[in-house]
């Protein structure tokens, strides 16, 4: 076992990556312009954006490359457009833990039926609306409820329905009556711990990044063994915003009009540095393995190539330096180790436009005893 893949050791790492003519992380509160520090004008990329790329890589690896016995441990909890409470429910249903006595009611009122057909796509996963025809072509519709929600959660669900679709007293009463027929969910501590263990065993991002899993059925909370910082560019970046036009039109009446169809936001170039920290204590609790760590380092190097888009321009990893400690508590402060990696613009680079405009110097002299530096990627 290599030290940098040992889940029983502390690891601190520095990740260098750059972007050319792209937007590495848009700010939805700022018109999707690239994120910047308003005082220094250095570019920023959030830890959430980096973890999204890791999750996407793991999901792709699990689907196309992983061995069958490995796939079960590589599920992703925070999926794109996923429903977290549905993921937590799997920890109960797949282990046979009761989520409460279910209830089922046939929908006979036409007004309720019409309303349910409208709101069905937005219903909480604890509800299942079944709308079908029987052999006599009569519509048989039912609303099933698992019984897993608390009274406050049911109220929140009803309030949300009315906020999105308007107040409907008949529909609210029908759903409320169905929930009253169900038994109360068993949210005991023992069940929560059992569900939490299942989530850690099956979901890669729960083991590595942690998760709050008490939003529906209770699976507790897991503190992430792997923590990432924001990435910050070495130099200031200059966000730009261009309009995009097209030569074709939608309607005949618009033939002579200039068609502006959107905007492109980007920076010409930026070299970013992010830092991360792995805790062996939290990793052991969550069940992180040697394979998990190896896959994580591979993700940091390769995730850029499966996350391409025109808006992101050319993004590439430029350095991955892992400081592994023989002592679980660590053999040196992380910030002092990171100071050994110096990134400086070359004298000739007034406005850096490529990685070649920088020098990366790594000081390997007198590294503290018990710390080993792994250069997993350079250049």
C-alpha positions as a Markdown table, in Angstrom:
| # | Residue | x | y | z |
|---|---|---|---|---|
| 1 | Unk | 0.0 | 0.0 | 0.0 |
| 2 | Unk | 1.4 | 3.4 | -1.0 |
| 3 | Unk | 1.3 | 6.0 | 1.8 |
| 4 | Unk | -0.9 | 8.4 | -0.2 |
| 5 | Unk | -3.6 | 5.8 | -0.5 |
| 6 | Unk | -3.5 | 4.7 | 3.1 |
| 7 | Unk | -6.9 | 5.7 | 4.7 |
| 8 | Unk | -5.3 | 5.5 | 8.1 |
| 9 | Unk | -2.9 | 8.4 | 7.4 |
| 10 | Unk | -3.5 | 12.1 | 7.3 |
| 11 | Unk | -3.2 | 13.7 | 3.9 |
| 12 | Unk | -2.9 | 17.4 | 2.9 |
| 13 | Unk | -2.8 | 18.2 | -0.8 |
| 14 | Unk | -2.5 | 21.1 | -3.2 |
| 15 | Unk | -4.2 | 21.1 | -6.6 |
| 16 | Unk | -3.2 | 23.4 | -9.5 |
| 17 | Unk | -5.4 | 23.8 | -12.5 |
| 18 | Unk | -5.9 | 26.4 | -15.2 |
| 19 | Unk | -8.5 | 27.7 | -17.6 |
| 20 | Unk | -8.1 | 29.3 | -21.0 |
| 21 | Unk | -10.9 | 31.3 | -22.6 |
| 22 | Unk | -13.6 | 29.9 | -20.3 |
| 23 | Unk | -15.7 | 30.3 | -17.2 |
| 24 | Unk | -14.5 | 27.9 | -14.5 |
| 25 | Unk | -17.3 | 28.7 | -12.1 |
| 26 | Unk | -20.1 | 31.1 | -12.8 |
| 27 | Unk | -21.8 | 33.2 | -10.1 |
| 28 | Unk | -25.6 | 32.9 | -10.5 |
| 29 | Unk | -26.0 | 36.1 | -8.4 |
| 30 | Unk | -23.8 | 37.9 | -10.8 |
| 31 | Unk | -25.2 | 37.1 | -14.2 |
| 32 | Unk | -23.1 | 33.9 | -14.3 |
| 33 | Unk | -19.9 | 35.9 | -14.5 |
| 34 | Unk | -16.7 | 34.1 | -13.3 |
| 35 | Unk | -16.4 | 34.4 | -9.6 |
| 36 | Unk | -13.8 | 36.9 | -8.3 |
| 37 | Unk | -12.5 | 38.4 | -5.1 |
| 38 | Unk | -13.8 | 42.0 | -5.4 |
| 39 | Unk | -10.7 | 43.4 | -3.5 |
| 40 | Unk | -7.9 | 41.5 | -5.3 |
| 41 | Unk | -9.7 | 40.5 | -8.5 |
| 42 | Unk | -8.3 | 37.1 | -8.2 |
| 43 | Unk | -10.6 | 34.4 | -9.6 |
| 44 | Unk | -12.4 | 31.9 | -7.3 |
| 45 | Unk | -13.8 | 28.4 | -7.8 |
| 46 | Unk | -15.9 | 27.0 | -5.0 |
| 47 | Unk | -15.3 | 23.7 | -3.3 |
| 48 | Unk | -18.8 | 22.7 | -4.4 |
| 49 | Unk | -17.9 | 23.1 | -8.0 |
| 50 | Unk | -14.8 | 21.0 | -7.6 |
| 51 | Unk | -16.7 | 18.3 | -5.7 |
| 52 | Unk | -19.3 | 18.2 | -8.5 |
| 53 | Unk | -16.5 | 17.3 | -11.0 |
| 54 | Unk | -15.3 | 14.6 | -8.7 |
| 55 | Unk | -18.8 | 13.2 | -8.3 |
| 56 | Unk | -19.3 | 13.2 | -12.1 |
| 57 | Unk | -16.0 | 11.4 | -12.6 |
| 58 | Unk | -16.9 | 8.7 | -10.0 |
| 59 | Unk | -20.3 | 8.2 | -11.6 |
| 60 | Unk | -18.8 | 7.8 | -15.0 |
| 61 | Unk | -16.1 | 5.4 | -13.8 |
| 62 | Unk | -18.7 | 3.4 | -11.9 |
| 63 | Unk | -20.9 | 3.0 | -15.0 |
| 64 | Unk | -18.3 | 2.2 | -17.6 |
| 65 | Unk | -15.0 | 1.1 | -15.9 |
| 66 | Unk | -15.6 | -0.4 | -12.4 |
| 67 | Unk | -15.8 | -4.1 | -11.7 |
| 68 | Unk | -19.2 | -5.4 | -10.8 |
| 69 | Unk | -18.2 | -6.0 | -7.1 |
| 70 | Unk | -16.9 | -2.4 | -7.0 |
| 71 | Unk | -20.0 | -0.6 | -8.4 |
| 72 | Unk | -22.1 | -1.2 | -5.4 |
| 73 | Unk | -19.9 | 1.1 | -3.3 |
| 74 | Unk | -19.7 | 3.9 | -5.9 |
| 75 | Unk | -23.3 | 5.3 | -5.9 |
| 76 | Unk | -23.5 | 9.1 | -5.8 |
| 77 | Unk | -25.8 | 10.7 | -3.1 |
| 78 | Unk | -25.8 | 14.2 | -4.6 |
| 79 | Unk | -26.8 | 13.4 | -8.1 |
| 80 | Unk | -27.7 | 16.0 | -10.8 |
| 81 | Unk | -31.4 | 16.7 | -10.4 |
| 82 | Unk | -31.5 | 13.9 | -7.8 |
| 83 | Unk | -33.9 | 13.8 | -4.8 |
| 84 | Unk | -31.9 | 13.4 | -1.6 |
| 85 | Unk | -34.8 | 12.0 | 0.4 |
| 86 | Unk | -35.4 | 9.3 | -2.2 |
| 87 | Unk | -31.7 | 8.3 | -1.8 |
| 88 | Unk | -32.1 | 8.1 | 2.0 |
| 89 | Unk | -35.3 | 6.0 | 1.6 |
| 90 | Unk | -33.2 | 3.4 | -0.2 |
| 91 | Unk | -31.2 | 2.8 | 3.0 |
| 92 | Unk | -34.5 | 1.8 | 4.7 |
| 93 | Unk | -36.2 | -0.1 | 2.0 |
| 94 | Unk | -33.2 | -2.2 | 0.9 |
| 95 | Unk | -32.6 | -3.3 | 4.4 |
| 96 | Unk | -36.2 | -4.0 | 5.2 |
| 97 | Unk | -36.5 | -1.3 | 7.8 |
| 98 | Unk | -40.1 | -0.2 | 8.2 |
| 99 | Unk | -40.8 | 3.3 | 7.2 |
| 100 | Unk | -44.2 | 3.4 | 8.7 |
| 101 | Unk | -47.5 | 1.7 | 7.9 |
| 102 | Unk | -48.4 | 2.6 | 4.3 |
| 103 | Unk | -51.8 | 3.9 | 3.2 |
| 104 | Unk | -53.6 | 3.8 | -0.1 |
| 105 | Unk | -56.7 | 5.5 | -1.3 |
| 106 | Unk | -58.7 | 5.3 | -4.6 |
| 107 | Unk | -59.3 | 8.7 | -6.2 |
| 108 | Unk | -63.0 | 9.0 | -7.1 |
| 109 | Unk | -63.5 | 12.8 | -7.0 |
| 110 | Unk | -62.9 | 14.2 | -10.5 |
| 111 | Unk | -61.7 | 17.5 | -9.0 |
| 112 | Unk | -59.1 | 15.7 | -6.9 |
| 113 | Unk | -58.1 | 13.5 | -9.8 |
| 114 | Unk | -57.5 | 16.5 | -12.1 |
| 115 | Unk | -55.5 | 18.3 | -9.4 |
| 116 | Unk | -53.3 | 15.2 | -8.6 |
| 117 | Unk | -52.5 | 14.8 | -12.3 |
| 118 | Unk | -51.2 | 18.4 | -12.3 |
| 119 | Unk | -49.1 | 18.1 | -9.1 |
| 120 | Unk | -48.0 | 14.5 | -9.4 |
| 121 | Unk | -44.5 | 15.3 | -10.9 |
| 122 | Unk | -43.8 | 17.5 | -7.9 |
| 123 | Unk | -45.0 | 15.2 | -5.1 |
| 124 | Unk | -42.6 | 14.1 | -2.4 |
| 125 | Unk | -41.2 | 10.6 | -3.0 |
| 126 | Unk | -43.2 | 9.3 | 0.0 |
| 127 | Unk | -46.3 | 9.6 | -2.3 |
| 128 | Unk | -47.0 | 7.6 | -5.4 |
| 129 | Unk | -49.8 | 8.6 | -7.7 |
| 130 | Unk | -50.9 | 5.7 | -9.9 |
| 131 | Unk | -53.2 | 6.7 | -12.8 |
| 132 | Unk | -54.2 | 3.8 | -15.1 |
| 133 | Unk | -57.2 | 2.2 | -16.8 |
| 134 | Unk | -58.6 | -1.2 | -16.0 |
| 135 | Unk | -59.9 | -3.8 | -18.5 |
| 136 | Unk | -63.2 | -2.0 | -18.8 |
| 137 | Unk | -61.4 | 1.2 | -19.7 |
| 138 | Unk | -62.5 | 2.9 | -16.5 |
| 139 | Unk | -59.9 | 5.1 | -15.0 |
| 140 | Unk | -58.6 | 3.7 | -11.7 |
| 141 | Unk | -56.4 | 6.2 | -9.9 |
| 142 | Unk | -54.8 | 5.7 | -6.5 |
| 143 | Unk | -52.6 | 7.7 | -4.2 |
| 144 | Unk | -50.2 | 5.7 | -2.1 |
| 145 | Unk | -48.3 | 7.0 | 0.9 |
| 146 | Unk | -45.4 | 5.3 | 2.6 |
| 147 | Unk | -46.1 | 6.7 | 6.0 |
| 148 | Unk | -42.5 | 8.0 | 6.5 |
| 149 | Unk | -43.1 | 11.7 | 6.9 |
| 150 | Unk | -43.6 | 13.6 | 10.2 |
| 151 | Unk | -46.5 | 15.9 | 10.7 |
| 152 | Unk | -44.4 | 19.0 | 10.1 |
| 153 | Unk | -43.0 | 17.4 | 6.9 |
| 154 | Unk | -46.5 | 16.7 | 5.6 |
| 155 | Unk | -47.6 | 20.2 | 6.3 |
| 156 | Unk | -44.5 | 21.6 | 4.5 |
| 157 | Unk | -45.3 | 19.4 | 1.5 |
| 158 | Unk | -48.9 | 20.6 | 1.4 |
| 159 | Unk | -47.8 | 24.2 | 1.7 |
| 160 | Unk | -45.3 | 23.8 | -1.1 |
| 161 | Unk | -47.9 | 22.3 | -3.3 |
| 162 | Unk | -50.2 | 25.3 | -2.7 |
| 163 | Unk | -47.4 | 27.7 | -3.2 |
| 164 | Unk | -46.6 | 26.2 | -6.6 |
| 165 | Unk | -50.1 | 25.3 | -7.9 |
| 166 | Unk | -52.4 | 27.5 | -5.9 |
| 167 | Unk | -54.7 | 26.8 | -3.0 |
| 168 | Unk | -56.9 | 23.7 | -3.4 |
| 169 | Unk | -58.8 | 22.8 | -0.2 |
| 170 | Unk | -60.3 | 19.6 | -1.7 |
| 171 | Unk | -56.9 | 18.3 | -2.7 |
| 172 | Unk | -55.3 | 19.2 | 0.6 |
| 173 | Unk | -58.1 | 17.4 | 2.5 |
| 174 | Unk | -57.7 | 14.3 | 0.4 |
| 175 | Unk | -53.9 | 14.1 | 0.9 |
| 176 | Unk | -54.3 | 14.8 | 4.6 |
| 177 | Unk | -56.9 | 12.1 | 5.0 |
| 178 | Unk | -54.6 | 9.6 | 3.3 |
| 179 | Unk | -51.6 | 10.4 | 5.6 |
| 180 | Unk | -53.8 | 10.1 | 8.7 |
| 181 | Unk | -54.6 | 6.5 | 7.7 |
| 182 | Unk | -50.9 | 5.6 | 7.7 |
| 183 | Unk | -48.8 | 4.5 | 10.7 |
| 184 | Unk | -46.1 | 6.8 | 12.1 |
| 185 | Unk | -42.6 | 6.2 | 10.9 |
| 186 | Unk | -40.1 | 4.6 | 13.1 |
| 187 | Unk | -37.2 | 7.1 | 13.5 |
| 188 | Unk | -35.4 | 5.3 | 16.3 |
| 189 | Unk | -31.7 | 5.9 | 16.8 |
| 190 | Unk | -31.0 | 2.3 | 16.1 |
| 191 | Unk | -32.7 | 2.5 | 12.7 |
| 192 | Unk | -30.9 | 5.8 | 11.9 |
| 193 | Unk | -27.5 | 4.3 | 12.7 |
| 194 | Unk | -28.3 | 1.2 | 10.6 |
| 195 | Unk | -29.4 | 3.5 | 7.7 |
| 196 | Unk | -26.3 | 5.7 | 8.1 |
| 197 | Unk | -24.0 | 2.7 | 7.9 |
| 198 | Unk | -25.7 | 1.6 | 4.7 |
| 199 | Unk | -25.4 | 5.0 | 3.2 |
| 200 | Unk | -21.6 | 5.1 | 4.0 |
| 201 | Unk | -21.1 | 1.7 | 2.6 |
| 202 | Unk | -22.9 | 2.4 | -0.7 |
| 203 | Unk | -22.4 | 6.1 | -1.5 |
| 204 | Unk | -18.9 | 7.2 | -2.4 |
| 205 | Unk | -19.6 | 10.9 | -1.8 |
| 206 | Unk | -21.1 | 10.3 | 1.6 |
| 207 | Unk | -18.0 | 8.5 | 2.7 |
| 208 | Unk | -15.6 | 11.1 | 1.3 |
| 209 | Unk | -17.5 | 14.4 | 1.6 |
| 210 | Unk | -20.1 | 13.7 | 4.3 |
| 211 | Unk | -23.8 | 14.5 | 4.2 |
| 212 | Unk | -26.8 | 15.6 | 6.2 |
| 213 | Unk | -29.3 | 12.8 | 5.9 |
| 214 | Unk | -32.0 | 13.7 | 8.4 |
| 215 | Unk | -34.2 | 15.7 | 6.0 |
| 216 | Unk | -36.7 | 12.9 | 5.5 |
| 217 | Unk | -36.2 | 9.4 | 7.0 |
| 218 | Unk | -33.4 | 9.8 | 9.5 |
| 219 | Unk | -30.0 | 8.5 | 8.4 |
| 220 | Unk | -28.1 | 10.9 | 10.6 |
| 221 | Unk | -25.2 | 13.1 | 9.6 |
| 222 | Unk | -21.7 | 12.2 | 8.4 |
| 223 | Unk | -18.7 | 14.5 | 8.7 |
| 224 | Unk | -16.7 | 14.5 | 5.5 |
| 225 | Unk | -13.2 | 12.9 | 5.8 |
| 226 | Unk | -12.1 | 14.9 | 2.7 |
| 227 | Unk | -12.5 | 18.6 | 2.9 |
| 228 | Unk | -11.6 | 21.1 | 0.1 |
| 229 | Unk | -11.1 | 24.8 | 0.0 |
| 230 | Unk | -12.1 | 27.4 | -2.6 |
| 231 | Unk | -9.6 | 27.6 | -5.4 |
| 232 | Unk | -8.0 | 31.0 | -5.9 |
| 233 | Unk | -6.1 | 32.2 | -9.0 |
| 234 | Unk | -2.4 | 33.2 | -8.6 |
| 235 | Unk | -3.0 | 36.5 | -10.4 |
| 236 | Unk | -6.0 | 38.8 | -11.0 |
| 237 | Unk | -8.3 | 37.7 | -13.8 |
| 238 | Unk | -10.3 | 39.8 | -16.2 |
| 239 | Unk | -13.9 | 38.6 | -16.6 |
| 240 | Unk | -15.4 | 39.4 | -20.0 |
| 241 | Unk | -18.9 | 39.3 | -21.4 |
| 242 | Unk | -19.7 | 38.9 | -25.1 |
| 243 | Unk | -23.0 | 38.8 | -26.9 |
| 244 | Unk | -23.8 | 35.9 | -29.2 |
| 245 | Unk | -25.8 | 36.3 | -32.4 |
| 246 | Unk | -27.1 | 33.9 | -35.0 |
| 247 | Unk | -27.7 | 34.3 | -38.8 |
| 248 | Unk | -31.0 | 32.2 | -38.8 |
| 249 | Unk | -34.3 | 33.5 | -37.5 |
| 250 | Unk | -37.3 | 31.8 | -35.9 |
| 251 | Unk | -40.1 | 33.7 | -37.6 |
| 252 | Unk | -40.4 | 35.2 | -41.1 |
| 253 | Unk | -41.1 | 38.7 | -39.6 |
| 254 | Unk | -37.7 | 38.6 | -37.9 |
| 255 | Unk | -35.7 | 38.0 | -41.1 |
| 256 | Unk | -34.0 | 41.4 | -41.1 |
| 257 | Unk | -33.4 | 41.6 | -37.4 |
| 258 | Unk | -30.0 | 40.9 | -35.7 |
| 259 | Unk | -30.7 | 37.9 | -33.5 |
| 260 | Unk | -28.9 | 38.1 | -30.1 |
| 261 | Unk | -29.4 | 34.7 | -28.5 |
| 262 | Unk | -27.3 | 34.8 | -25.4 |
| 263 | Unk | -24.0 | 35.9 | -23.8 |
| 264 | Unk | -20.6 | 34.3 | -23.2 |
| 265 | Unk | -18.8 | 35.0 | -20.0 |
| 266 | Unk | -15.1 | 34.0 | -19.6 |
| 267 | Unk | -11.6 | 34.9 | -18.6 |
| 268 | Unk | -8.7 | 34.9 | -21.0 |
| 269 | Unk | -6.5 | 32.9 | -18.6 |
| 270 | Unk | -6.2 | 31.9 | -15.0 |
| 271 | Unk | -4.0 | 29.5 | -13.0 |
| 272 | Unk | -5.8 | 28.4 | -9.8 |
| 273 | Unk | -4.7 | 26.7 | -6.6 |
| 274 | Unk | -7.0 | 24.7 | -4.3 |
| 275 | Unk | -6.1 | 22.8 | -1.1 |
| 276 | Unk | -7.6 | 19.8 | 0.6 |
| 277 | Unk | -7.4 | 17.8 | 3.8 |
| 278 | Unk | -8.1 | 14.1 | 4.6 |
| 279 | Unk | -8.8 | 13.1 | 8.2 |
| 280 | Unk | -8.1 | 9.4 | 9.0 |
| 281 | Unk | -10.3 | 9.5 | 12.0 |
| 282 | Unk | -13.4 | 10.6 | 10.0 |
| 283 | Unk | -12.4 | 8.3 | 7.2 |
| 284 | Unk | -12.2 | 5.3 | 9.4 |
| 285 | Unk | -15.6 | 6.1 | 10.8 |
| 286 | Unk | -17.2 | 6.4 | 7.3 |
| 287 | Unk | -15.4 | 3.3 | 6.0 |
| 288 | Unk | -13.0 | 5.0 | 3.5 |
| 289 | Unk | -10.8 | 2.4 | 1.8 |
| 290 | Unk | -7.5 | 2.4 | 0.0 |
| 291 | Unk | -9.4 | 2.0 | -3.3 |
| 292 | Unk | -11.5 | 5.1 | -2.4 |
| 293 | Unk | -8.4 | 7.3 | -1.9 |
| 294 | Unk | -6.8 | 6.0 | -5.1 |
| 295 | Unk | -9.9 | 6.8 | -7.0 |
| 296 | Unk | -10.1 | 10.3 | -5.5 |
| 297 | Unk | -6.5 | 11.2 | -6.6 |
| 298 | Unk | -7.3 | 9.8 | -10.1 |
| 299 | Unk | -10.4 | 11.9 | -10.2 |
| 300 | Unk | -8.5 | 15.1 | -9.5 |
| 301 | Unk | -6.2 | 14.4 | -12.4 |
| 302 | Unk | -8.8 | 13.0 | -15.0 |
| 303 | Unk | -12.1 | 14.7 | -14.1 |
| 304 | Unk | -11.5 | 17.6 | -16.4 |
| 305 | Unk | -11.6 | 15.5 | -19.5 |
| 306 | Unk | -15.2 | 14.2 | -18.9 |
| 307 | Unk | -16.5 | 17.6 | -17.9 |
| 308 | Unk | -15.9 | 19.5 | -21.1 |
| 309 | Unk | -18.2 | 22.3 | -22.3 |
| 310 | Unk | -17.9 | 25.3 | -24.6 |
| 311 | Unk | -18.6 | 27.6 | -21.6 |
| 312 | Unk | -15.7 | 26.2 | -19.6 |
| 313 | Unk | -13.1 | 26.7 | -22.3 |
| 314 | Unk | -9.9 | 24.8 | -21.9 |
| 315 | Unk | -9.5 | 23.5 | -18.3 |
| 316 | Unk | -6.6 | 21.3 | -17.3 |
| 317 | Unk | -4.9 | 20.0 | -14.2 |
| 318 | Unk | -1.3 | 21.3 | -13.7 |
| 319 | Unk | -0.2 | 19.9 | -10.5 |
| 320 | Unk | -1.2 | 17.6 | -7.7 |
| 321 | Unk | 1.0 | 17.4 | -4.6 |
| 322 | Unk | 0.0 | 15.2 | -1.7 |
| 323 | Unk | 1.7 | 15.4 | 1.7 |
| 324 | Unk | 1.1 | 12.2 | 3.6 |
| 325 | Unk | 1.7 | 11.9 | 7.4 |
| 326 | Unk | 2.8 | 8.8 | 9.2 |
| 327 | Unk | 1.2 | 10.1 | 12.3 |
| 328 | Unk | -2.7 | 10.2 | 12.3 |
| 329 | Unk | -2.6 | 13.6 | 14.0 |
| 330 | Unk | 0.0 | 14.8 | 11.5 |
| 331 | Unk | 3.8 | 15.5 | 11.6 |
| 332 | Unk | 3.6 | 19.1 | 10.5 |
| 333 | Unk | 1.1 | 21.9 | 10.0 |
| 334 | Unk | -0.6 | 21.8 | 6.6 |
| 335 | Unk | -0.1 | 25.5 | 5.9 |
| 336 | Unk | 3.7 | 25.2 | 6.4 |
| 337 | Unk | 3.8 | 22.3 | 4.0 |
| 338 | Unk | 1.8 | 24.2 | 1.4 |
| 339 | Unk | 4.3 | 27.1 | 1.6 |
| 340 | Unk | 6.8 | 24.7 | 0.0 |
| 341 | Unk | 4.9 | 25.0 | -3.3 |
| 342 | Unk | 5.6 | 28.4 | -4.8 |
| 343 | Unk | 4.0 | 29.5 | -8.0 |
| 344 | Unk | 5.5 | 32.7 | -9.6 |
| 345 | Unk | 4.9 | 34.4 | -12.9 |
| 346 | Unk | 8.0 | 34.6 | -15.1 |
| 347 | Unk | 9.6 | 38.0 | -15.4 |
| 348 | Unk | 8.6 | 38.2 | -19.1 |
| 349 | Unk | 4.9 | 37.4 | -18.4 |
| 350 | Unk | 3.3 | 40.8 | -17.9 |
| 351 | Unk | -0.2 | 39.3 | -18.5 |
| 352 | Unk | 0.1 | 35.5 | -18.2 |
| 353 | Unk | -1.8 | 33.7 | -20.9 |
| 354 | Unk | -0.6 | 30.1 | -20.4 |
| 355 | Unk | 1.0 | 27.7 | -17.9 |
| 356 | Unk | 4.3 | 28.3 | -19.5 |
| 357 | Unk | 4.3 | 31.8 | -18.2 |
| 358 | Unk | 4.7 | 30.5 | -14.6 |
| 359 | Unk | 7.4 | 28.7 | -12.7 |
| 360 | Unk | 6.4 | 26.1 | -10.1 |
| 361 | Unk | 9.1 | 25.5 | -7.5 |
| 362 | Unk | 8.7 | 22.8 | -4.9 |
| 363 | Unk | 11.0 | 22.9 | -1.9 |
| 364 | Unk | 11.8 | 19.3 | -0.9 |
| 365 | Unk | 14.7 | 20.2 | 1.4 |
| 366 | Unk | 14.3 | 19.3 | 5.1 |
| 367 | Unk | 10.8 | 18.0 | 4.8 |
| 368 | Unk | 9.6 | 17.3 | 8.4 |
| 369 | Unk | 10.2 | 13.8 | 9.6 |
| 370 | Unk | 7.3 | 11.5 | 9.1 |
| 371 | Unk | 5.9 | 13.5 | 6.1 |
| 372 | Unk | 6.2 | 12.1 | 2.5 |
| 373 | Unk | 5.6 | 14.3 | -0.6 |
| 374 | Unk | 3.9 | 12.5 | -3.5 |
| 375 | Unk | 4.0 | 14.4 | -6.8 |
| 376 | Unk | 1.1 | 12.8 | -8.5 |
| 377 | Unk | 1.0 | 15.3 | -11.4 |
| 378 | Unk | 3.3 | 18.1 | -12.6 |
| 379 | Unk | 3.1 | 20.4 | -15.6 |
